[in-house]
Amino acid sequence: MSFRNEPVLELRRAPVRESLLDALGTLDARLPMDVPVLVGGEAGGDGTFESTDPGAPGSVVAVAGRATESDAAAAVEAAQRGFRDWSARSAAERAKVLRDAAAILRERRLELAALQVRECAKPWPEADGDVCEAIDFLEYYARDAIELDAGRALVQVPGERNTMRYAPRGVAAVIAPWNFPLAIPCGMTAAALAAGNAAVLKPAEQSPASAGALVEALHSAGVPRDALSLLPGYGEVGAALVRDPRVHVIAFTGSSAVGLEILRASAETPEGQGHVKRVVSEMGGKNCVIVDADADLDEVVPEVVYSAFGYAGQKCSAAARVLVHEAAADTLLERLAGAVRVLDVGQADRFATEVPPVIEQEAKERVERYAAMAAPLARSERPLPDEGWFCAPTLVADLPDDSPVLNEEIFGPLLAVTRVRHVDEACDVIDALPFALTGGLFSRTPATVERVTARVPVGNLYVNRGITGAMVGRQPFGGNRRSGIGSKAGGPDYLLQFVEPRVVTENTMRHGIPVE
Ligand SMILES: NC(=O)c1ccc[n+]([C@@H]2O[C@H](COP(=O)([O-])OP(=O)(O)OC[C@H]3O[C@@H](n4cnc5c(N)ncnc54)[C@H](O)[C@@H]3O)[C@@H](O)[C@H]2O)c1
């Protein structure tokens, strides 16, 4: 059965918007949600912590059990048991369970989008897109696992039979960020499970409720409780999973600092650990959009503005820099400045909101710290709401090359424009960055498109369009260099990271079996 992306909601239709507001009303009446630590189906945890609404920090969205390092150890032990049962099932059987989980998410999509609006201040279109992406991951990896299970065709010669099959690795620790609170934990967990591993999910401390809903859907669909544990909590729980010698795969998505630390820690092979850990580490970026002299600015301005300021610049793929040909620079700056001034900053539950608050106080302070390093060329002129972690969307330009604003990931609504003499100079700038996640190019010259495509090292390059919104199966997603060492989520190579290849060569002559 071929894969198709889950269609997003048509938010321009009033009844659709009303149905989302109804779902939000129902959710609000249930808050705060209770998200337990689940270790092999048993509740654990030592105390609780809260996730709050970034637009109303006094309002508690979830009260989550706070997993401890001993919960992490117990979850890995449960996963070892769960692995025996789950890995013994056929790929088709496991795929059916994942697709049943997708059906549950589909049924609950309005409520799950509403949850992201509250817990992560994701505006409606992005919240709906996130739920669709989660469904896509389940459907895509379910299909892919069946294909992978058939193995690969090898060269055969008379008297010999060669087979190459893939076996699950064992226990996967999944450590997720908050900015795609359902889709990213879902993608990594679904891949681990589809390939026959058991999983222990450690969601981000900012978004335990979305992860709780995911685990509930997977358990209800038939994933054995031992094969999937949930550890809401802080970084120390993730670190305990990374250290655990019984963990085989670590699937991490998050900041570069944490990803690199995980890579270092997981390289240890203490006495008694009979394997080397496989690490999938998808990390941060500093994403640049090149605008050539012949670019159509009518297209560039809205696409760049959305890429930079949509979800307050908190997508890993978001545009952080524009490298514009000097011939187009003044016009582009004037037009970008105009667009930034009128950006609608507001609460995530308003359909008109373009820029919601950032996730937490620490993020607001970080964005403001970077913004203070440069004189703003333009800021949104709408008054910021009184309550919530709002940062005014800001445009800066012409900073010195060594400015931290140009070189470090800020992860907020701050866009920096730099003039370049030509597109090759823009490629040099990108090449000099340690990050290589996404990038963009606006040009009307096919030869330029070809040259830039060949030169820039980013994992995902978007030409003449915005640089966010990768779709499962259509734009397999992930960075290169210090932005990641995985092989692209939502793509045909992703599952390979969760399995080990096994080749069997049989001498068929000896037994007198003819090779067909
Ligand atoms: N490349 C991608 O595909 C991608 C996608 C989404 C987000 N991101 C990146 O994620 C970051 C934002 O997410 P974040 O703030 O949640 O990231 P983060 O690195 O702070 O946290 C990610 C997860 O790691 C856990 N963690 C923290 N310290 C740990 C440790 N020492 N050992 C193990 N786990 C630990 C956290 O609790 C959380 O669950 C940005 O840098 C963004 O670019 C990248």
The ligand as a Tripos MOL2 file, in Angstrom:
@<TRIPOS>MOLECULE
LIG
   44    48     1     0     0
SMALL
NO_CHARGES

@<TRIPOS>ATOM
      1 N1         17.8140   18.4520   13.7700 N.am      1 LIG1
      2 C1         16.5490   18.2710   14.0360 C.2       1 LIG1
      3 O1         15.8510   17.5100   13.3600 O.2       1 LIG1
      4 C2         15.9260   18.9990   15.1930 C.ar      1 LIG1
      5 C3         14.5400   18.9360   15.3700 C.ar      1 LIG1
      6 C4         13.9570   19.6070   16.4580 C.ar      1 LIG1
      7 C5         14.7500   20.3190   17.3320 C.ar      1 LIG1
      8 N2         16.0880   20.3830   17.1180 N.ar      1 LIG1
      9 C6         16.9340   21.1540   18.0180 C.3       1 LIG1
     10 O2         16.4790   20.9820   19.3620 O.3       1 LIG1
     11 C7         16.7590   22.1210   20.1390 C.3       1 LIG1
     12 C8         15.5200   22.5430   20.9030 C.3       1 LIG1
     13 O3         15.0620   21.4940   21.6930 O.3       1 LIG1
     14 P1         15.3630   21.3590   23.2630 P.3       1 LIG1
     15 O4         15.4800   22.7180   23.8640 O.co2     1 LIG1
     16 O5         14.3360   20.4300   23.8260 O.co2     1 LIG1
     17 O6         16.7810   20.6530   23.2470 O.3       1 LIG1
     18 P2         17.6440   20.0790   24.4660 P.3       1 LIG1
     19 O7         18.8970   19.5580   23.8840 O.co2     1 LIG1
     20 O8         17.7410   21.0720   25.5540 O.co2     1 LIG1
     21 O9         16.7590   18.8730   25.0580 O.3       1 LIG1
     22 C9         16.4020   17.7620   24.2690 C.3       1 LIG1
     23 C10        16.1620   16.5730   25.1810 C.3       1 LIG1
     24 O10        17.3920   16.1600   25.7680 O.3       1 LIG1
     25 C11        17.2130   16.0120   27.1780 C.3       1 LIG1
     26 N3         18.5190   16.2170   27.8240 N.ar      1 LIG1
     27 C12        19.0320   17.3670   28.3440 C.ar      1 LIG1
     28 N4         20.2730   17.1390   28.8120 N.ar      1 LIG1
     29 C13        20.5570   15.8380   28.5910 C.ar      1 LIG1
     30 C14        21.6850   15.0060   28.8380 C.ar      1 LIG1
     31 N5         22.7940   15.4840   29.4140 N.pl3     1 LIG1
     32 N6         21.6420   13.7170   28.4470 N.ar      1 LIG1
     33 C15        20.5420   13.2170   27.8380 C.ar      1 LIG1
     34 N7         19.4360   13.9510   27.5920 N.ar      1 LIG1
     35 C16        19.4430   15.2420   27.9610 C.ar      1 LIG1
     36 C17        16.1580   17.0290   27.5120 C.3       1 LIG1
     37 O11        15.5820   16.7690   28.7670 O.3       1 LIG1
     38 C18        15.2050   16.8570   26.3330 C.3       1 LIG1
     39 O12        14.3840   15.7370   26.5250 O.3       1 LIG1
     40 C19        17.2560   23.1610   19.1410 C.3       1 LIG1
     41 O13        18.6460   23.1970   19.1990 O.3       1 LIG1
     42 C20        16.7810   22.6230   17.7930 C.3       1 LIG1
     43 O14        17.5520   23.0470   16.6890 O.3       1 LIG1
     44 C21        16.6980   19.7330   16.0780 C.ar      1 LIG1
@<TRIPOS>BOND
     1     1     2 1
     2     2     3 2
     3     2     4 1
     4     4     5 ar
     5     4    44 ar
     6     5     6 ar
     7     6     7 ar
     8     7     8 ar
     9     8     9 1
    10     8    44 ar
    11     9    10 1
    12     9    42 1
    13    10    11 1
    14    11    12 1
    15    11    40 1
    16    12    13 1
    17    13    14 1
    18    14    15 2
    19    14    16 1
    20    14    17 1
    21    17    18 1
    22    18    19 2
    23    18    20 1
    24    18    21 1
    25    21    22 1
    26    22    23 1
    27    23    24 1
    28    23    38 1
    29    24    25 1
    30    25    26 1
    31    25    36 1
    32    26    27 ar
    33    26    35 ar
    34    27    28 ar
    35    28    29 ar
    36    29    30 ar
    37    29    35 ar
    38    30    31 1
    39    30    32 ar
    40    32    33 ar
    41    33    34 ar
    42    34    35 ar
    43    36    37 1
    44    36    38 1
    45    38    39 1
    46    40    41 1
    47    40    42 1
    48    42    43 1
@<TRIPOS>SUBSTRUCTURE
     1 LIG1         1 GROUP 0 **** ****
